[in-house]
Amino acid sequence: MTVREQTEAYENQWLSPLACRADAAVRLRKEEPCPLRTEFQRDRDRILHCSAFRRLKRKTQVFLSPIGDHYRTRLTHTLEVAQIARTMSRALRLNEDLTEAIALGHDLGHSPFGHAGEAALNSVCPYGYKHYIQSVRVVHYIEKDGRGLNLTAQVKNGIACHTNRIASTLEGNIVRLADRIAYINHDIDDAIRGGILSEHDLPADCVAVLGDTKSKRITAMISSVVEHGCGETVDMMPEIRAAHDKLHSFLYANVYSNSKAKSEDHKAQELIVRLYRHFREHPEELPDQYKDIAKRYAVDRAVCDYIAGMSDDYAIWTYERLFVPRSWDVR
């Protein structure tokens, strides 16, 4: 038996009957099996090595271009989601490799400037824009010069469903929970570091149920998912779910809207809209890969794909290059 076949045999013996097994993986384009890695392990590695994954380190999580090394970026958020998702998946005897692949790929299509950029693109692109759908476009149409990564259907489904839809696998639903657990807790941490919140501002009844530190809250939520167990879906136990939902609403009211963390969002949105309109009017200035997308699909599709793939820094640099006058140098 190859190493891969031994791993698949181990999965069939040890994983929960409800887990998705690697030997059930389906690809749009068939490939020769790898002697070492299962199909979901290959997907994980392809995501980890792709260009879009590397750009996540320069994309906003909540704070736009924060001054300080300890605020989360879209990349560190992704890694925290993967860690939380793997912990729950392992405890529930689900497929940890599938879970990790979905977690690492779930935000590949996120725009620059976080949800502010997402709202801006959604307002100007006639096709609309949702980052979870764009993440699937990235792995299916855009990466590797338009060839895509040829990921399995199970991974692409988990990526597409990670925000607000029920995935076809329990592993995909684990990632949806892990995403919430990660960002609620690290956004509290960043908001406290940024002076927007203090620990005393958090709802007292939520703190009583979930704990008074980030570590305690994450542990409580993860443990609750494991205690709930696997059925047709996965979730937290009712008391923990209620505290989680209240804390989520508190963050929306006090951090995600009308806080100083969002004071620059309108500028970021104006930047995105102006870039979009410029390239919509001048598609000849798009990189060659996106010119090809414009020919195969439509100019709006290509412009949206191009801007969505930009890091915060690259979007600002492009804006300055196009719209900010440069000093006249006569030397």
Short mmCIF file of the C-alpha atoms (twelve columns), coordinates in Angstrom:
data_MODEL
# 
_entry.id   MODEL 
# 
loop_
_atom_site.group_PDB 
_atom_site.id 
_atom_site.type_symbol 
_atom_site.label_atom_id 
_atom_site.label_alt_id 
_atom_site.label_comp_id 
_atom_site.label_asym_id 
_atom_site.label_seq_id 
_atom_site.Cartn_x 
_atom_site.Cartn_y 
_atom_site.Cartn_z 
_atom_site.pdbx_PDB_model_num 
ATOM 1   C CA . MET A 1   0.000   0.000  0.000   1 
ATOM 2   C CA . THR A 2   1.139   3.554  -0.680  1 
ATOM 3   C CA . VAL A 3   1.283   6.073  2.135   1 
ATOM 4   C CA . ARG A 4   -1.885  7.662  0.753   1 
ATOM 5   C CA . GLU A 5   -3.704  4.334  0.728   1 
ATOM 6   C CA . GLN A 6   -2.636  3.680  4.316   1 
ATOM 7   C CA . THR A 7   -4.001  7.104  5.330   1 
ATOM 8   C CA . GLU A 8   -7.292  6.407  3.551   1 
ATOM 9   C CA . ALA A 9   -7.546  3.020  5.276   1 
ATOM 10  C CA . TYR A 10  -6.890  4.698  8.640   1 
ATOM 11  C CA . GLU A 11  -9.635  7.250  7.915   1 
ATOM 12  C CA . ASN A 12  -12.120 4.473  7.145   1 
ATOM 13  C CA . GLN A 13  -11.316 2.766  10.439  1 
ATOM 14  C CA . TRP A 14  -11.050 5.752  12.778  1 
ATOM 15  C CA . LEU A 15  -13.179 8.664  11.506  1 
ATOM 16  C CA . SER A 16  -16.805 9.162  12.525  1 
ATOM 17  C CA . PRO A 17  -19.348 7.557  10.182  1 
ATOM 18  C CA . LEU A 18  -20.526 11.129 9.477   1 
ATOM 19  C CA . ALA A 19  -17.084 12.346 8.382   1 
ATOM 20  C CA . CYS A 20  -16.196 12.958 4.741   1 
ATOM 21  C CA . ARG A 21  -13.492 10.563 3.638   1 
ATOM 22  C CA . ALA A 22  -10.703 11.443 1.254   1 
ATOM 23  C CA . ASP A 23  -11.443 8.481  -1.005  1 
ATOM 24  C CA . ALA A 24  -14.831 10.121 -1.719  1 
ATOM 25  C CA . ALA A 25  -13.215 13.326 -3.016  1 
ATOM 26  C CA . VAL A 26  -14.358 14.548 -6.431  1 
ATOM 27  C CA . ARG A 27  -12.441 16.811 -8.826  1 
ATOM 28  C CA . LEU A 28  -13.776 18.495 -11.936 1 
ATOM 29  C CA . ARG A 29  -10.637 17.439 -13.824 1 
ATOM 30  C CA . LYS A 30  -9.412  13.985 -12.891 1 
ATOM 31  C CA . GLU A 31  -5.779  13.614 -11.839 1 
ATOM 32  C CA . GLU A 32  -3.441  10.755 -11.056 1 
ATOM 33  C CA . PRO A 33  -3.498  10.029 -7.300  1 
ATOM 34  C CA . CYS A 34  -0.526  11.178 -5.239  1 
ATOM 35  C CA . PRO A 35  1.377   8.296  -3.591  1 
ATOM 36  C CA . LEU A 36  1.890   10.319 -0.395  1 
ATOM 37  C CA . ARG A 37  -1.047  12.680 0.088   1 
ATOM 38  C CA . THR A 38  -4.812  12.235 0.105   1 
ATOM 39  C CA . GLU A 39  -6.900  14.464 -2.156  1 
ATOM 40  C CA . PHE A 40  -7.782  16.831 0.687   1 
ATOM 41  C CA . GLN A 41  -4.142  17.071 1.726   1 
ATOM 42  C CA . ARG A 42  -3.277  18.048 -1.854  1 
ATOM 43  C CA . ASP A 43  -5.970  20.744 -1.766  1 
ATOM 44  C CA . ARG A 44  -4.580  22.121 1.480   1 
ATOM 45  C CA . ASP A 45  -1.091  22.322 -0.013  1 
ATOM 46  C CA . ARG A 46  -2.301  23.969 -3.223  1 
ATOM 47  C CA . ILE A 47  -4.079  26.672 -1.243  1 
ATOM 48  C CA . LEU A 48  -1.100  27.228 1.034   1 
ATOM 49  C CA . HIS A 49  1.234   27.757 -1.934  1 
ATOM 50  C CA . CYS A 50  -1.029  29.914 -4.098  1 
ATOM 51  C CA . SER A 51  -0.521  33.633 -4.729  1 
ATOM 52  C CA . ALA A 52  -3.867  34.679 -3.263  1 
ATOM 53  C CA . PHE A 53  -2.948  33.101 0.078   1 
ATOM 54  C CA . ARG A 54  0.272   35.132 0.307   1 
ATOM 55  C CA . ARG A 55  -1.604  38.364 -0.407  1 
ATOM 56  C CA . LEU A 56  -3.769  37.846 2.682   1 
ATOM 57  C CA . LYS A 57  -0.926  39.167 4.832   1 
ATOM 58  C CA . ARG A 58  -1.552  42.654 3.370   1 
ATOM 59  C CA . LYS A 59  -5.352  42.640 3.599   1 
ATOM 60  C CA . THR A 60  -7.438  44.257 6.324   1 
ATOM 61  C CA . GLN A 61  -9.256  42.250 8.955   1 
ATOM 62  C CA . VAL A 62  -10.971 45.080 10.896  1 
ATOM 63  C CA . PHE A 63  -8.435  47.892 11.225  1 
ATOM 64  C CA . LEU A 64  -7.317  49.551 7.983   1 
ATOM 65  C CA . SER A 65  -3.506  49.468 7.682   1 
ATOM 66  C CA . PRO A 66  -3.009  49.502 11.463  1 
ATOM 67  C CA . ILE A 67  0.137   50.966 12.971  1 
ATOM 68  C CA . GLY A 68  1.437   48.116 15.105  1 
ATOM 69  C CA . ASP A 69  2.592   44.569 14.517  1 
ATOM 70  C CA . HIS A 70  0.039   42.786 16.685  1 
ATOM 71  C CA . TYR A 71  -3.245  43.622 14.964  1 
ATOM 72  C CA . ARG A 72  -4.788  40.842 12.917  1 
ATOM 73  C CA . THR A 73  -4.629  40.758 9.151   1 
ATOM 74  C CA . ARG A 74  -6.689  38.553 6.893   1 
ATOM 75  C CA . LEU A 75  -3.818  36.033 6.955   1 
ATOM 76  C CA . THR A 76  -3.525  35.764 10.732  1 
ATOM 77  C CA . HIS A 77  -7.316  35.509 10.923  1 
ATOM 78  C CA . THR A 78  -7.188  32.613 8.449   1 
ATOM 79  C CA . LEU A 79  -4.555  30.799 10.488  1 
ATOM 80  C CA . GLU A 80  -6.583  31.224 13.689  1 
ATOM 81  C CA . VAL A 81  -9.682  29.866 11.939  1 
ATOM 82  C CA . ALA A 82  -7.695  26.856 10.728  1 
ATOM 83  C CA . GLN A 83  -6.380  26.116 14.228  1 
ATOM 84  C CA . ILE A 84  -9.824  26.355 15.846  1 
ATOM 85  C CA . ALA A 85  -11.465 24.320 13.087  1 
ATOM 86  C CA . ARG A 86  -8.843  21.587 13.274  1 
ATOM 87  C CA . THR A 87  -9.254  21.301 17.049  1 
ATOM 88  C CA . MET A 88  -13.018 20.801 16.753  1 
ATOM 89  C CA . SER A 89  -12.727 18.489 13.762  1 
ATOM 90  C CA . ARG A 90  -10.196 16.256 15.498  1 
ATOM 91  C CA . ALA A 91  -12.282 16.078 18.681  1 
ATOM 92  C CA . LEU A 92  -15.383 15.088 16.687  1 
ATOM 93  C CA . ARG A 93  -13.426 12.566 14.569  1 
ATOM 94  C CA . LEU A 94  -14.161 14.439 11.374  1 
ATOM 95  C CA . ASN A 95  -11.733 14.802 8.479   1 
ATOM 96  C CA . GLU A 96  -9.105  17.220 9.726   1 
ATOM 97  C CA . ASP A 97  -7.410  17.579 6.323   1 
ATOM 98  C CA . LEU A 98  -10.660 18.600 4.617   1 
ATOM 99  C CA . THR A 99  -11.416 20.999 7.462   1 
ATOM 100 C CA . GLU A 100 -7.989  22.615 7.224   1 
ATOM 101 C CA . ALA A 101 -8.171  23.009 3.442   1 
ATOM 102 C CA . ILE A 102 -11.533 24.773 3.664   1 
ATOM 103 C CA . ALA A 103 -10.321 26.999 6.501   1 
ATOM 104 C CA . LEU A 104 -7.147  28.045 4.682   1 
ATOM 105 C CA . GLY A 105 -9.109  28.849 1.525   1 
ATOM 106 C CA . HIS A 106 -12.199 30.462 2.986   1 
ATOM 107 C CA . ASP A 107 -11.103 34.118 2.599   1 
ATOM 108 C CA . LEU A 108 -8.913  33.934 -0.524  1 
ATOM 109 C CA . GLY A 109 -11.359 36.150 -2.403  1 
ATOM 110 C CA . HIS A 110 -11.643 38.868 0.211   1 
ATOM 111 C CA . SER A 111 -11.251 42.377 -1.159  1 
ATOM 112 C CA . PRO A 112 -8.751  44.965 0.063   1 
ATOM 113 C CA . PHE A 113 -9.971  46.980 3.078   1 
ATOM 114 C CA . GLY A 114 -12.108 44.176 4.467   1 
ATOM 115 C CA . HIS A 115 -15.887 44.473 4.447   1 
ATOM 116 C CA . ALA A 116 -15.674 48.142 3.449   1 
ATOM 117 C CA . GLY A 117 -14.027 47.073 0.201   1 
ATOM 118 C CA . GLU A 118 -16.555 44.279 -0.208  1 
ATOM 119 C CA . ALA A 119 -19.455 46.745 0.098   1 
ATOM 120 C CA . ALA A 120 -17.833 49.102 -2.419  1 
ATOM 121 C CA . LEU A 121 -17.328 46.380 -5.034  1 
ATOM 122 C CA . ASN A 122 -20.847 45.096 -4.461  1 
ATOM 123 C CA . SER A 123 -22.202 48.580 -5.155  1 
ATOM 124 C CA . VAL A 124 -20.446 49.080 -8.503  1 
ATOM 125 C CA . CYS A 125 -20.084 45.623 -10.054 1 
ATOM 126 C CA . PRO A 126 -23.264 44.642 -11.939 1 
ATOM 127 C CA . TYR A 127 -22.719 41.019 -10.911 1 
ATOM 128 C CA . GLY A 128 -22.559 41.958 -7.239  1 
ATOM 129 C CA . TYR A 129 -19.697 40.921 -5.009  1 
ATOM 130 C CA . LYS A 130 -19.566 38.524 -2.061  1 
ATOM 131 C CA . HIS A 131 -16.166 37.485 -0.772  1 
ATOM 132 C CA . TYR A 132 -17.148 33.841 -0.240  1 
ATOM 133 C CA . ILE A 133 -18.247 33.502 -3.864  1 
ATOM 134 C CA . GLN A 134 -15.110 35.330 -4.985  1 
ATOM 135 C CA . SER A 135 -12.997 32.876 -2.995  1 
ATOM 136 C CA . VAL A 136 -14.381 30.082 -5.166  1 
ATOM 137 C CA . ARG A 137 -13.669 32.142 -8.303  1 
ATOM 138 C CA . VAL A 138 -10.074 32.547 -7.143  1 
ATOM 139 C CA . VAL A 139 -9.451  28.820 -6.796  1 
ATOM 140 C CA . HIS A 140 -11.521 27.828 -9.835  1 
ATOM 141 C CA . TYR A 141 -10.881 30.527 -12.467 1 
ATOM 142 C CA . ILE A 142 -8.128  32.931 -11.430 1 
ATOM 143 C CA . GLU A 143 -5.172  31.160 -9.808  1 
ATOM 144 C CA . LYS A 144 -2.385  29.732 -11.989 1 
ATOM 145 C CA . ASP A 145 -3.033  32.194 -14.834 1 
ATOM 146 C CA . GLY A 146 -6.649  31.202 -15.215 1 
ATOM 147 C CA . ARG A 147 -6.218  27.439 -14.947 1 
ATOM 148 C CA . GLY A 148 -7.354  27.352 -11.339 1 
ATOM 149 C CA . LEU A 149 -6.253  24.966 -8.619  1 
ATOM 150 C CA . ASN A 150 -8.688  22.169 -9.560  1 
ATOM 151 C CA . LEU A 151 -9.739  21.722 -5.935  1 
ATOM 152 C CA . THR A 152 -12.176 19.030 -4.874  1 
ATOM 153 C CA . ALA A 153 -15.898 19.750 -4.881  1 
ATOM 154 C CA . GLN A 154 -16.010 19.271 -1.097  1 
ATOM 155 C CA . VAL A 155 -13.432 21.989 -0.450  1 
ATOM 156 C CA . LYS A 156 -15.043 24.454 -2.862  1 
ATOM 157 C CA . ASN A 157 -18.446 23.850 -1.290  1 
ATOM 158 C CA . GLY A 158 -17.063 24.508 2.199   1 
ATOM 159 C CA . ILE A 159 -15.446 27.745 1.009   1 
ATOM 160 C CA . ALA A 160 -18.669 28.926 -0.656  1 
ATOM 161 C CA . CYS A 161 -20.770 28.147 2.436   1 
ATOM 162 C CA . HIS A 162 -18.485 29.449 5.184   1 
ATOM 163 C CA . THR A 163 -20.435 32.645 5.895   1 
ATOM 164 C CA . ASN A 164 -24.150 31.913 6.106   1 
ATOM 165 C CA . ARG A 165 -25.055 28.686 4.312   1 
ATOM 166 C CA . ILE A 166 -25.180 25.041 5.349   1 
ATOM 167 C CA . ALA A 167 -22.315 23.157 3.710   1 
ATOM 168 C CA . SER A 168 -22.622 19.692 2.202   1 
ATOM 169 C CA . THR A 169 -20.117 18.292 4.733   1 
ATOM 170 C CA . LEU A 170 -19.868 18.591 8.496   1 
ATOM 171 C CA . GLU A 171 -16.288 19.718 7.978   1 
ATOM 172 C CA . GLY A 172 -17.541 22.733 6.025   1 
ATOM 173 C CA . ASN A 173 -19.966 23.579 8.818   1 
ATOM 174 C CA . ILE A 174 -17.164 23.297 11.370  1 
ATOM 175 C CA . VAL A 175 -15.252 25.978 9.450   1 
ATOM 176 C CA . ARG A 176 -18.317 28.239 9.456   1 
ATOM 177 C CA . LEU A 177 -18.410 28.010 13.266  1 
ATOM 178 C CA . ALA A 178 -14.631 28.386 13.565  1 
ATOM 179 C CA . ASP A 179 -14.729 31.573 11.485  1 
ATOM 180 C CA . ARG A 180 -17.214 33.134 13.905  1 
ATOM 181 C CA . ILE A 181 -15.353 31.927 16.991  1 
ATOM 182 C CA . ALA A 182 -12.071 33.288 15.680  1 
ATOM 183 C CA . TYR A 183 -13.175 36.729 14.570  1 
ATOM 184 C CA . ILE A 184 -15.427 37.474 17.537  1 
ATOM 185 C CA . ASN A 185 -12.594 36.792 19.944  1 
ATOM 186 C CA . HIS A 186 -9.660  38.281 18.060  1 
ATOM 187 C CA . ASP A 187 -11.689 41.365 17.131  1 
ATOM 188 C CA . ILE A 188 -12.372 41.945 20.836  1 
ATOM 189 C CA . ASP A 189 -8.644  41.590 21.443  1 
ATOM 190 C CA . ASP A 190 -7.775  44.084 18.684  1 
ATOM 191 C CA . ALA A 191 -10.499 46.524 19.750  1 
ATOM 192 C CA . ILE A 192 -9.140  46.536 23.294  1 
ATOM 193 C CA . ARG A 193 -5.598  47.022 21.973  1 
ATOM 194 C CA . GLY A 194 -6.857  49.905 19.821  1 
ATOM 195 C CA . GLY A 195 -8.630  51.650 22.700  1 
ATOM 196 C CA . ILE A 196 -12.122 51.129 21.275  1 
ATOM 197 C CA . LEU A 197 -13.226 48.734 24.022  1 
ATOM 198 C CA . SER A 198 -12.124 47.692 27.457  1 
ATOM 199 C CA . GLU A 199 -12.790 44.323 29.070  1 
ATOM 200 C CA . HIS A 200 -15.323 46.048 31.342  1 
ATOM 201 C CA . ASP A 201 -17.402 47.097 28.317  1 
ATOM 202 C CA . LEU A 202 -18.261 43.521 27.369  1 
ATOM 203 C CA . PRO A 203 -21.785 42.405 28.371  1 
ATOM 204 C CA . ALA A 204 -21.545 41.038 31.891  1 
ATOM 205 C CA . ASP A 205 -23.885 38.108 31.256  1 
ATOM 206 C CA . CYS A 206 -21.780 37.032 28.244  1 
ATOM 207 C CA . VAL A 207 -18.597 37.220 30.314  1 
ATOM 208 C CA . ALA A 208 -20.238 35.153 33.062  1 
ATOM 209 C CA . VAL A 209 -21.058 32.377 30.594  1 
ATOM 210 C CA . LEU A 210 -18.052 32.521 28.256  1 
ATOM 211 C CA . GLY A 211 -15.217 33.743 30.478  1 
ATOM 212 C CA . ASP A 212 -13.291 36.928 31.132  1 
ATOM 213 C CA . THR A 213 -10.328 36.309 28.801  1 
ATOM 214 C CA . LYS A 214 -9.940  35.549 25.104  1 
ATOM 215 C CA . SER A 215 -8.553  32.095 25.879  1 
ATOM 216 C CA . LYS A 216 -11.464 31.200 28.164  1 
ATOM 217 C CA . ARG A 217 -14.039 32.396 25.638  1 
ATOM 218 C CA . ILE A 218 -12.499 30.427 22.773  1 
ATOM 219 C CA . THR A 219 -12.218 27.318 24.941  1 
ATOM 220 C CA . ALA A 220 -15.850 27.649 26.044  1 
ATOM 221 C CA . MET A 221 -17.102 27.940 22.474  1 
ATOM 222 C CA . ILE A 222 -14.966 25.100 21.122  1 
ATOM 223 C CA . SER A 223 -15.892 22.822 24.039  1 
ATOM 224 C CA . SER A 224 -19.560 23.613 23.480  1 
ATOM 225 C CA . VAL A 225 -19.363 22.534 19.824  1 
ATOM 226 C CA . VAL A 226 -17.682 19.285 20.839  1 
ATOM 227 C CA . GLU A 227 -20.251 18.709 23.596  1 
ATOM 228 C CA . HIS A 228 -23.085 19.321 21.107  1 
ATOM 229 C CA . GLY A 229 -21.592 16.625 18.906  1 
ATOM 230 C CA . CYS A 230 -22.387 15.647 15.333  1 
ATOM 231 C CA . GLY A 231 -25.859 15.133 13.967  1 
ATOM 232 C CA . GLU A 232 -27.245 16.468 10.737  1 
ATOM 233 C CA . THR A 233 -25.223 19.587 11.524  1 
ATOM 234 C CA . VAL A 234 -22.920 20.967 14.219  1 
ATOM 235 C CA . ASP A 235 -23.524 23.862 16.590  1 
ATOM 236 C CA . MET A 236 -22.882 25.189 20.083  1 
ATOM 237 C CA . MET A 237 -24.942 24.230 23.106  1 
ATOM 238 C CA . PRO A 238 -27.929 26.580 23.597  1 
ATOM 239 C CA . GLU A 239 -26.557 28.649 26.513  1 
ATOM 240 C CA . ILE A 240 -23.213 29.198 24.786  1 
ATOM 241 C CA . ARG A 241 -24.909 29.937 21.449  1 
ATOM 242 C CA . ALA A 242 -27.090 32.601 23.108  1 
ATOM 243 C CA . ALA A 243 -24.058 34.276 24.724  1 
ATOM 244 C CA . HIS A 244 -22.131 34.058 21.442  1 
ATOM 245 C CA . ASP A 245 -24.980 35.696 19.511  1 
ATOM 246 C CA . LYS A 246 -25.323 38.511 22.030  1 
ATOM 247 C CA . LEU A 247 -21.567 39.154 21.954  1 
ATOM 248 C CA . HIS A 248 -21.680 39.189 18.152  1 
ATOM 249 C CA . SER A 249 -24.451 41.812 18.196  1 
ATOM 250 C CA . PHE A 250 -22.485 43.860 20.730  1 
ATOM 251 C CA . LEU A 251 -19.459 43.918 18.416  1 
ATOM 252 C CA . TYR A 252 -21.549 45.014 15.451  1 
ATOM 253 C CA . ALA A 253 -22.946 47.914 17.451  1 
ATOM 254 C CA . ASN A 254 -19.682 48.983 19.077  1 
ATOM 255 C CA . VAL A 255 -16.816 47.971 16.758  1 
ATOM 256 C CA . TYR A 256 -17.985 47.031 13.262  1 
ATOM 257 C CA . SER A 257 -20.099 50.173 12.815  1 
ATOM 258 C CA . ASN A 258 -19.836 53.732 14.111  1 
ATOM 259 C CA . SER A 259 -16.531 53.273 15.898  1 
ATOM 260 C CA . LYS A 260 -13.204 54.945 15.266  1 
ATOM 261 C CA . ALA A 261 -12.007 51.638 13.766  1 
ATOM 262 C CA . LYS A 262 -14.348 52.369 10.852  1 
ATOM 263 C CA . SER A 263 -13.668 56.095 10.523  1 
ATOM 264 C CA . GLU A 264 -11.578 55.631 7.357   1 
ATOM 265 C CA . ASP A 265 -13.926 53.175 5.673   1 
ATOM 266 C CA . HIS A 266 -15.590 55.794 3.479   1 
ATOM 267 C CA . LYS A 267 -12.193 56.798 2.077   1 
ATOM 268 C CA . ALA A 268 -11.357 53.171 1.321   1 
ATOM 269 C CA . GLN A 269 -14.703 52.750 -0.429  1 
ATOM 270 C CA . GLU A 270 -14.198 55.883 -2.523  1 
ATOM 271 C CA . LEU A 271 -10.754 54.559 -3.512  1 
ATOM 272 C CA . ILE A 272 -12.209 51.200 -4.594  1 
ATOM 273 C CA . VAL A 273 -15.036 52.794 -6.566  1 
ATOM 274 C CA . ARG A 274 -12.697 55.184 -8.368  1 
ATOM 275 C CA . LEU A 275 -10.290 52.375 -9.270  1 
ATOM 276 C CA . TYR A 276 -13.191 50.295 -10.546 1 
ATOM 277 C CA . ARG A 277 -14.512 53.083 -12.762 1 
ATOM 278 C CA . HIS A 278 -11.036 53.838 -14.097 1 
ATOM 279 C CA . PHE A 279 -10.311 50.269 -15.188 1 
ATOM 280 C CA . ARG A 280 -13.868 49.855 -16.448 1 
ATOM 281 C CA . GLU A 281 -13.214 52.796 -18.778 1 
ATOM 282 C CA . HIS A 282 -9.632  51.726 -19.587 1 
ATOM 283 C CA . PRO A 283 -9.577  47.901 -19.740 1 
ATOM 284 C CA . GLU A 284 -6.442  48.078 -21.876 1 
ATOM 285 C CA . GLU A 285 -4.560  48.975 -18.672 1 
ATOM 286 C CA . LEU A 286 -5.482  45.690 -16.978 1 
ATOM 287 C CA . PRO A 287 -2.748  43.049 -16.605 1 
ATOM 288 C CA . ASP A 288 -2.778  40.446 -19.369 1 
ATOM 289 C CA . GLN A 289 -4.445  37.784 -17.239 1 
ATOM 290 C CA . TYR A 290 -7.409  40.071 -16.583 1 
ATOM 291 C CA . LYS A 291 -7.580  41.175 -20.204 1 
ATOM 292 C CA . ASP A 292 -8.120  37.486 -20.989 1 
ATOM 293 C CA . ILE A 293 -10.935 37.327 -18.412 1 
ATOM 294 C CA . ALA A 294 -12.501 40.400 -20.020 1 
ATOM 295 C CA . LYS A 295 -12.440 38.639 -23.403 1 
ATOM 296 C CA . ARG A 296 -13.778 35.344 -22.038 1 
ATOM 297 C CA . TYR A 297 -16.470 36.818 -19.779 1 
ATOM 298 C CA . ALA A 298 -16.914 40.602 -19.499 1 
ATOM 299 C CA . VAL A 299 -14.956 43.733 -18.645 1 
ATOM 300 C CA . ASP A 300 -16.845 44.198 -15.374 1 
ATOM 301 C CA . ARG A 301 -15.985 40.660 -14.346 1 
ATOM 302 C CA . ALA A 302 -12.297 41.226 -15.075 1 
ATOM 303 C CA . VAL A 303 -12.154 44.584 -13.282 1 
ATOM 304 C CA . CYS A 304 -13.870 43.164 -10.197 1 
ATOM 305 C CA . ASP A 305 -11.517 40.162 -10.148 1 
ATOM 306 C CA . TYR A 306 -8.470  42.417 -10.483 1 
ATOM 307 C CA . ILE A 307 -9.424  44.855 -7.721  1 
ATOM 308 C CA . ALA A 308 -10.663 42.114 -5.389  1 
ATOM 309 C CA . GLY A 309 -7.250  40.455 -5.613  1 
ATOM 310 C CA . MET A 310 -5.343  43.576 -4.618  1 
ATOM 311 C CA . SER A 311 -3.764  43.931 -1.191  1 
ATOM 312 C CA . ASP A 312 -4.488  47.133 0.727   1 
ATOM 313 C CA . ASP A 313 -1.009  48.460 -0.046  1 
ATOM 314 C CA . TYR A 314 -1.232  47.665 -3.755  1 
ATOM 315 C CA . ALA A 315 -4.667  49.293 -4.050  1 
ATOM 316 C CA . ILE A 316 -3.336  52.474 -2.416  1 
ATOM 317 C CA . TRP A 317 -0.221  52.432 -4.631  1 
ATOM 318 C CA . THR A 318 -2.334  51.984 -7.747  1 
ATOM 319 C CA . TYR A 319 -4.636  54.825 -6.719  1 
ATOM 320 C CA . GLU A 320 -1.683  57.133 -6.086  1 
ATOM 321 C CA . ARG A 321 -0.123  56.200 -9.412  1 
ATOM 322 C CA . LEU A 322 -3.322  56.994 -11.277 1 
ATOM 323 C CA . PHE A 323 -4.760  59.947 -9.409  1 
ATOM 324 C CA . VAL A 324 -2.220  61.661 -7.144  1 
ATOM 325 C CA . PRO A 325 0.027   64.228 -8.912  1 
ATOM 326 C CA . ARG A 326 3.749   63.653 -8.657  1 
ATOM 327 C CA . SER A 327 6.342   66.288 -7.919  1 
ATOM 328 C CA . TRP A 328 8.143   67.754 -10.917 1 
ATOM 329 C CA . ASP A 329 11.804  66.775 -10.784 1 
ATOM 330 C CA . VAL A 330 14.128  68.855 -12.989 1 
ATOM 331 C CA . ARG A 331 17.363  67.363 -11.721 1 
# 
